[in-house]
Amino acid sequence: MRRGCLGLIILLVLALGFVSFTFLSYHSATEGSSTGAPVTLTVPSGASLSGLEPQLHTAGVIGSTFDFKIWLHLSGSAGQVSSLQQGSYTLRKNMPYSELISTLAKGPSISYEKLTIPEGLTVTETAAKVGAETHIQAADFQAAATVASAQPTILPPGNASLEGFLYPQTYYVDPHQDAANLVQEMVAEFQTETASVDWSAAPPGITPYQVLTIASLIQNEAKVISDGPNIASVIYNRLAAHIPLGIDATVYYALDKPFTEKLTTADTQVKSPWNTYVAPGLPPTPISSPDLDYINAALHPAQTNYLYYVVGPDCIHSLFFSSYAAFSQAAANQPKC
């Protein structure tokens, strides 16, 4: 009987000790310190508070993820930061939890510049977008968009331009980031997005770089991705038949002419390796940066006999033809879109 009482007393003492230790630990963590060393914490895009807890603990901002979870549950504070803004935050070691939540809720101390690059832009157009939306000058970005800044894996030796490799995406630019670093980030995004692409799936004799070039042509010609495989088939069929591609988008590129302006007959006769009305085969480089959908369309063309296409009556979808006579008739009745 005495042994049973002694065991119970020991268990009670241990339990009280654990509760006391937990309370002191929790109290110490929640109260924090006003003299903790500063910590700069970068919150990535899409991060959650629960996902950030290990990083906060490793940086010494919180002493225990367990205590932090308890405090969040008891205080109901998690709702204040249901969505974290991407950026850099200036925090402190052993920071009081309430102050930490307040700091995170206010947003980053360094605000990133949001840069959205749509698909189908040239290097020059991308540079203009960078210049308009970030602190980086357009001319600096244009100068950096060469292999001196980055070397994509499918770029053939001797090609200096990164045309086609500045992947269309939304980027968050650090205010201290320079042009070369942003170019590297865009090319790295291209590498990531195309990591699972089987470049060898292209039709025989077509290199990965030529696939990217064809994808850029489709990107600028198609108004909807559903037309992509058919436009790809027209390109491959014309290449096989040794017929000039005659793609308007290449003339715009050769002349650096806005798509809002109409092409003239003289435009289509300009001497340029990018003008597919007069130059045989594919242009020497892509004419824009296509997204993954159009790269896949270039890799997997529809199996057709089509050689021509025009914009359909809805000004969105294209009409495809195997004969020149049918194409000419449709072109004569083409809507003014």
Backbone hydrogen bonds, N-H to C=O, Kabsch-Sander energy under -0.5 kcal/mol:
donor,donor_aa,acceptor,acceptor_aa,energy
5,C,1,M,-2.1
6,L,2,R,-2.6
7,G,3,R,-2.4
8,L,4,G,-2.1
9,I,5,C,-2.5
10,I,6,L,-2.3
11,L,7,G,-2.3
12,L,8,L,-2.3
13,V,9,I,-2.6
14,L,10,I,-2.6
15,A,11,L,-2.6
16,L,12,L,-2.9
17,G,13,V,-2.6
18,F,14,L,-2.6
19,V,15,A,-2.7
20,S,16,L,-2.9
21,F,17,G,-2.8
22,T,18,F,-2.9
23,F,19,V,-2.8
24,L,20,S,-2.8
25,S,21,F,-2.8
26,Y,22,T,-2.9
27,H,23,F,-3.3
28,S,24,L,-2.9
29,A,25,S,-2.5
30,T,26,Y,-2.6
31,E,27,H,-2.3
32,G,28,S,-2.4
33,S,94,N,-3.1
39,V,91,L,-2.8
41,L,39,V,-0.6
41,L,89,Y,-2.7
43,V,41,L,-0.6
43,V,87,G,-3.2
47,A,44,P,-1.5
52,L,48,S,-1.2
53,E,49,L,-0.9
53,E,50,S,-0.5
56,L,52,L,-2.3
57,H,53,E,-2.4
58,T,54,P,-2.7
59,A,55,Q,-2.0
60,G,57,H,-1.1
61,V,56,L,-2.0
62,I,56,L,-1.2
68,F,64,S,-2.0
69,K,65,T,-2.3
70,I,66,F,-2.1
71,W,67,D,-2.7
72,L,68,F,-2.6
73,H,69,K,-2.2
74,L,70,I,-2.8
75,S,71,W,-2.9
76,G,72,L,-1.6
77,S,72,L,-0.6
78,A,72,L,-0.6
79,G,76,G,-0.5
80,Q,77,S,-2.0
81,V,78,A,-1.5
82,S,79,G,-1.0
84,L,47,A,-0.9
87,G,43,V,-1.8
88,S,110,I,-1.2
89,Y,41,L,-3.0
91,L,39,V,-3.7
91,L,89,Y,-0.8
93,K,37,A,-2.3
94,N,60,G,-2.9
95,M,61,V,-1.6
95,M,92,R,-0.8
97,Y,30,T,-0.6
100,L,96,P,-2.5
101,I,97,Y,-2.7
102,S,98,S,-2.0
103,T,99,E,-2.4
104,L,100,L,-2.6
105,A,101,I,-2.3
106,K,102,S,-1.3
107,G,103,T,-0.7
107,G,104,L,-0.6
109,S,88,S,-2.2
110,I,88,S,-1.8
111,S,109,S,-0.6
112,Y,110,I,-0.5
113,E,173,V,-2.7
114,K,112,Y,-0.6
115,L,171,Y,-3.2
117,I,115,L,-0.6
117,I,169,Q,-2.7
120,G,289,S,-2.5
121,L,118,P,-0.7
126,T,122,T,-2.5
127,A,123,V,-2.6
128,A,124,T,-2.0
129,K,125,E,-1.9
130,V,126,T,-2.6
131,G,127,A,-2.6
132,A,128,A,-1.7
133,E,129,K,-1.9
134,T,130,V,-1.9
141,F,137,Q,-2.2
142,Q,138,A,-2.7
143,A,139,A,-2.2
144,A,140,D,-1.6
145,A,141,F,-1.3
146,T,144,A,-2.6
147,V,160,A,-1.9
149,S,146,T,-2.1
150,A,146,T,-1.2
155,L,152,P,-1.0
159,N,156,P,-1.6
160,A,158,G,-0.6
162,L,145,A,-1.4
165,F,162,L,-2.4
167,Y,165,F,-1.5
167,Y,186,M,-0.9
171,Y,115,L,-3.7
171,Y,169,Q,-0.6
173,V,113,E,-2.9
173,V,171,Y,-0.6
177,Q,174,D,-2.3
182,L,178,D,-1.9
183,V,179,A,-2.4
184,Q,180,A,-2.3
185,E,181,N,-2.0
186,M,182,L,-2.2
187,V,183,V,-2.4
188,A,184,Q,-2.5
189,E,185,E,-2.0
190,F,186,M,-1.8
191,Q,187,V,-2.4
192,T,188,A,-2.3
193,E,189,E,-2.9
194,T,190,F,-2.1
195,A,192,T,-1.2
197,V,194,T,-1.5
199,W,197,V,-1.1
201,A,198,D,-2.0
202,A,199,W,-1.3
206,I,203,P,-1.7
207,T,205,G,-0.6
211,V,207,T,-2.1
212,L,208,P,-2.0
213,T,209,Y,-2.0
214,I,210,Q,-2.9
215,A,211,V,-2.7
216,S,212,L,-2.0
217,L,213,T,-1.6
218,I,214,I,-2.5
219,Q,215,A,-2.7
220,N,216,S,-1.6
221,E,217,L,-1.3
222,A,218,I,-3.2
223,K,316,I,-0.5
227,D,224,V,-1.6
228,G,225,I,-1.7
231,I,227,D,-2.5
232,A,228,G,-2.6
233,S,229,P,-1.8
234,V,230,N,-2.0
235,I,231,I,-2.2
236,Y,232,A,-2.5
237,N,233,S,-2.7
238,R,234,V,-2.5
239,L,235,I,-2.3
240,A,236,Y,-2.4
241,A,237,N,-1.7
242,H,239,L,-1.0
243,I,238,R,-2.8
246,G,276,T,-2.4
248,D,246,G,-0.6
250,T,247,I,-1.2
251,V,247,I,-0.9
251,V,248,D,-0.9
252,Y,248,D,-2.1
253,Y,249,A,-1.9
254,A,250,T,-2.6
255,L,251,V,-2.4
256,D,252,Y,-1.0
257,K,252,Y,-2.3
261,E,258,P,-1.7
268,T,264,T,-1.6
269,Q,266,A,-1.0
270,V,267,D,-1.6
272,S,270,V,-0.8
275,N,272,S,-1.4
276,T,274,W,-1.1
278,V,275,N,-1.2
279,A,275,N,-2.9
289,S,121,L,-1.6
294,Y,291,D,-0.6
295,I,291,D,-1.5
296,N,292,L,-2.4
297,A,293,D,-1.7
298,A,294,Y,-2.0
299,L,295,I,-1.6
300,H,296,N,-1.8
302,A,229,P,-2.0
304,T,302,A,-1.1
307,L,321,F,-2.9
308,Y,321,F,-2.0
310,V,319,L,-2.0
312,G,317,H,-3.4
315,C,312,G,-2.1
319,L,310,V,-3.4
321,F,308,Y,-2.2
327,F,323,S,-1.8
328,S,324,Y,-3.0
329,Q,325,A,-2.0
330,A,326,A,-2.0
331,A,327,F,-2.8
332,A,328,S,-2.1
333,N,329,Q,-1.1
334,Q,331,A,-1.2
337,C,335,P,-1.3
